[in-house]
Amino acid sequence: MATGVLLPEWKRFHPQFVQPGMLHLLNDGNKERYEKYIQSFGDVLKGRQSIGNIDGYLSGQNDPRKPGLSLSAIDLAKDTGALPLLSGLMKLDTGGRGKFHAMDESFLQLDRMYAKGFYLNLKDTVKEPLIELVKASQDSGMLVHHDLIVLEPGAHITILRIAEGSNGGMISDDVEIYAGEGSRIDYITLNRSKKGSFYTAVKRARVAEGATVNWYHVDLYEANTAMSVRSMLAGPRAESRMTGVVVAQGEAQKDMSYETFHTAPDTVTSVLVRVAVLDTAKVVYRALTHIASGSKRAKVEQAEKSIMLGEHARFDGIPSLWIDEDDVIASHSASSGMADDQVMFYLKSRGIPHQQAEKLITDGFIASLLNKAPLDLLKGLY
């Protein structure tokens, strides 16, 4: 009889899941479908700048072409020679290892063949957030989206990206950010994809001297997720922070990686993650920070916390620090545990149903991060 620990079999995110039939409506988006989806957000979008890719149809509710921000469409299947920076960051690899490096190449092949998206060039500060909608309906099967964002020195912007895939479909969601000296971007992704769908993301940033790139990822639904985020801190005082809020339910499997590479002095990284795992869902969260020699006075913080509310729920937090410099401040931590039985008993003894009790515990656990600015933009969206 075989002995040892039986580990769960994880779904592998690979193009073998993409059937040719999924692509049949990729370029068949239409304005009516786009406008109908826009209307479903009601007051949330009223008066705000928004752009979108709905089943391959690119458009904007309010045209954000105004002083300080220029916008143009990208179709990677056509000539993109006018954008020499396009895809320059997508294979950013300064020594990291793992399955995500194989995954990246697989999905970037799809990106080069099928992606549509936007090129945003920010020359100044845009005070109002830009809201981007990326939607793949059940009919479209799969949507491949790619944004190139270039921030000129001193420019500031907040972008909220809402991704939503339907059952059986897939969104491949890619973005690359070039942050010029002293610029700042708060980049928020809300994954609203439905049960039975796949959400994959390859996100990259190059952060120049004194610039800040803050990544926020909120994933509260039953979709399967594979996400790889990498930031290169290329100049002194560059900063990149990751805030992640994940609730995995049902049979969802979510595999996420955040990597930061320090190559200059006085650079700053933080990774703050809260994960709630219910039912038989499984989550892996990797955080890797590499501090290269010469990155003096670098500051790094990693903190991953999880709570499990199911006998077969599973969370693997994998914090990693690679340090090649002596003069640094660095810390990492990961904690995981089951929900307190006494708390659950108390709630149920007051007549609260089991499922609602789980929701109350989950909401309380993730609230501390969801309440962080600028996540107040998400109110009414989840």
N, C-alpha and C positions, 0 to 999 in steps of 0.2 A: 504494500500500500504506500502511495506517495505521501511524503510528509512535508512539513514546512507551511509557510504562510501563503494563502491563496490571495493574490492581489486582484483587484477588479481590472477588467480589460477596458482600457480607455479608447474612446473613439479617436481615430486618427484623421486629422484635417489635411486632406490631400486632394488634388484635382480628380482623383478617381471617383469622388463623390459627385463631380460635376458631369452630368450627362449632356450630350450634345443638344437634346431636346430642350434643355433648360434655357438655351440661348436664343430660342426662336423669336422672341419678342424683344430682345435686348435693345434693338434700335427702332422699335415701333412704338415708343412713347407718344402720347398725344396731349394736346393742350387741355382738353376736357377732363381727362383723368387727373392731370396735374392740379387744375383749379378745384376739382372736387376734393382732393386730398387737402389742399390749402384750407378750404372752408371748414374741414373737420377740426381745426385748431382754434376756431372761434376767436375769442378776445385775446388769446395768448399772443397772436401775431399782429394784432391791430396796431397800426402806427409804427411798426418796427421794420427795419430793413431785413429782407429775407430773399434767399435764392434756393434753388432746389433741383434735384435730379430724380424725377418720378418716372420709373420704368423707361429710362433712357431719354426722357424729354427734359431739356435744360431750360430753365426760365427763372424769373424773379418776380415776386409780388410787387415789391417796391424796388425801383431801379437804384442800386447803390452806387452808380457812377456819379460821383460828386467830388469836390476838392478833397484830396488826401487819399482817395481810394479808387483804383481802377480795376475793372473786372473784365475778363474775357473767357470764353469757353475753351475747353481742351478736349480733343478727340484723339486719343493715342493711336488709333488705327490709321490716322491720316498724318500728314507732314507736321511735325512739331519742331522743326529746325529753328523756328523763331524763338524757341524757349530753351536756350542752352543749359539752364539749370535743371530742367525737367528730368527726374529720375536720378539725379546726381547723388542723392542721399539714400536712395532706397536700398542699396546694398552696403550701407554703412556697417562696417565690421572691424572693430579694433581689438579683436582677441576673444570675444565672447564665444561660448560653445553651447551646444544643445540642439534639440530637435527644431527649435524655431529658426535656426539658420538654414536648415533644409527646407522648412516650410516656406520661408520667405521667397526663395527662388521659384518654388512651384507656383505660388500665387502671383508673383511678379510677371511670370510668363502670361498669365491671364490678363494682368494689368496692361502689358504692352500690346496685347492683341485687341482688347475689348473696352478699355476704360474710357469713360467720359467724366468730365468734371470741370473745375474752374481754376483759373490763374488769377490770384489776387495780389496786387502790388499796393502796399500801404506806404504812403509817403508822409503821413501826419498822424495825429491822434483822432480816432473815431470814438466818440463818447458812447453812442448807442450801440448795443450788441448787434452783431450780424447773426441771423439765424439761418441755418442751412438744413434743408430737409432732404434725406436720402431714402427713397421708398422703392421697394420691390414688391409688386403685388403677386398674388398666387399665379396669375397668368404669365407674368414675365419670367418666373423661375429664378433667374439670377441677374444681379446688377453689379457691375464693376465700376467703382467710382474712385477718382483720383483728383486731389487738389494740390496745387503748388502755391504756397504762400510766401511772399517775400516782404519782409518788414525793413524799410529804410531806417537809418539811424534815428533814434528818438521816437519812433512811431509806437503807438499803443492801440490795442484792439482786444475785444472779447468776442469769441465766436462760439456759438452753441450749435452743435451738430446733432440732429435727431435722426437716428437710423431705425428703419422699421422694415423687417422682412416677414413674409407670410409663411404659413406652414408648408414645408417641403421646398421652400425657396432658399436663396443664399444671397447675402450681400458681402462683397469683397470691398473693403473700405480703406483707402490708402490716402495718406497725406504726408507732405514734406514741407518743413518750415525752415526758412533761412531768416534768422533774427539778427538784424544789424546792430551796431554798437548802441547801447543804451535803450534799445527797443524792449517792448514787453507784449506778450500775448497770453491771455487766459483761454485755453482751448478746451471746451467742455464737450464730451460725447455722452449722449443719452441713448442707450441701446434699448429700443422698444420692440425688438423682434419677437415674434410669436413662437409658441411651442412647436417643435418639429422643424424649425428653421436653423440655418447656420449663419453666424456673423463672424467674419474674419477681418482683421485689421492689421496693416503694417504702417506704423507711424514713426516719422523720423524728424529730428530737429538738429540744426547746427546753430549754436548760441555764441554770438560774438562778445567782445569785451563789454561788461556792464549790462548785458541784455538778460532778459528773463523769459523762460518758456515754462508755463505752468500747465500741466496736463490734468484734466479731471475726467474720470470715467465712471459712469453710473450705469449699472446693469442689474435690473430688478426683475427680469422675466425668465421664461423657461427655454429660451433659445440656447443652442450650443454655441460657445464662443471660443475663438482662438485669436489672441491679440498680442502683438509684439510692438513695443515702444522703445525707441533708443534716442538718447540725447547726447550730443557731443558738445562738451563745454570747451570751446576753442579759444577763449580769451579770458584775461584776468577779470575776476568778479562776476563771471557768468553764473547764472542760476537756472536750475530746472527742478521743479517739484511735481510729484505725482500724488494725487488724491484719488483713491479708488473705493467705491461703495458697491458691493456685489451682494445680491440675494439670489441664490440658486434654488429652484424648486423642481418638483417632479423628478424626471430622469435627466435633467440638464447636466451637461458637462462643460466646464469653463476652464480654459487653460490660458493663463495670462503671464506676460513677461515684461518687466520694465528694467532697462539697462541704461546706466549713465556712465560716461567716460570723461574723467577729469584730465585735461591736458595743460592747464594753466593755473597759476597761483590764485588763492582767495576765492575759489569757486565753491558753490553751495549746492547740495542735493538733499532732498527729503522725500521719503516714500511713506505715506500714511494710508493704511488699508484697513477697512472693516468688511468682513465677509460673514454672511449668515447662510448656512446650508441646511436645507430642509429635505424631508422625504428620502429619496435615494440619490440625490444629486451629488456631484463631485466637483471640487474646485482645486486647481493648482495655481498658486501665485508665486512667481519667481521675482526676486529683486536682486539685481547685480550692479554693484558700483565698482568701477575700476579707477583707482587714483594712480596716475602715472608719475614717474619720477620727475621732480621739478614742480609738481602741483602743491607747493608749500601753502600751509594754512587752510587747506581745503576742509570743509565741514560737511559731514554726511550723517544723516539720520534715517534709519529704516525701522518701521514699526508696523507689523502685521498682526491683526487680531481677528479671531474667528469664533463663531458660536455654532454649534450643530444641534439641530432640533429633529433628528431622525436617527433611529437605531443604525441605519445603514448609510447615513450621510457621511461625507468624507471631505476633509480639507488638508491640503499639503502646502504649508508656507515654507518657502526656501529662500531665506535672506543670505546674500553672499557679499563679502567685501574682498577685493583684491587691492592691496596697498603696496605700492612701490616707493613711498615717500614717508620719511619719519615724522615730519612736522605737520601732523594732521589731527583733526578731532573727528572720530568716527564711532558710530554705535549702530547695532542692529538687534532686533528682537522679533520673535514670533511666538504667539500664544494661541492655544486652541483648546476648546473644552465643550462639554455638553451644557445645555440649558439647565439652570438650577431647578431640581425637582420640587423644591419647596415653593419656589415662585410659581411654577406651573400648578401645583396643588392649590395654592392660595387663590389664583385666578379662577380655576375651575370650581373651587368651593363657593365662589361668589356667583355661580351660575353662568360663567363665561364659557362658551363652547371651546373645545380643544383647538380647533383651527383658528378661531379668533384670538385665543390666548397666545398661540404661536406668533400671530401677526403682531400682537402688542409687544411681545418680547423682542421680536425682530426690529420693529420700528424704534423701540428705545435703544437698541444696540447700535443702529446705524445713524441715529439722529445727530450725534455729535459731529459727524463729518458732513452729513447732508445740510446742516445748518451753516456751514462755512460759506462765506462769500467767495465767488459769485454764484454759488449754486442756488441762490434764491430765484434765479432765472427759471428753474425747473418746476416751480410751483404750478400746479394744475396740469402738469404733463405726465405724471406717473401715478 
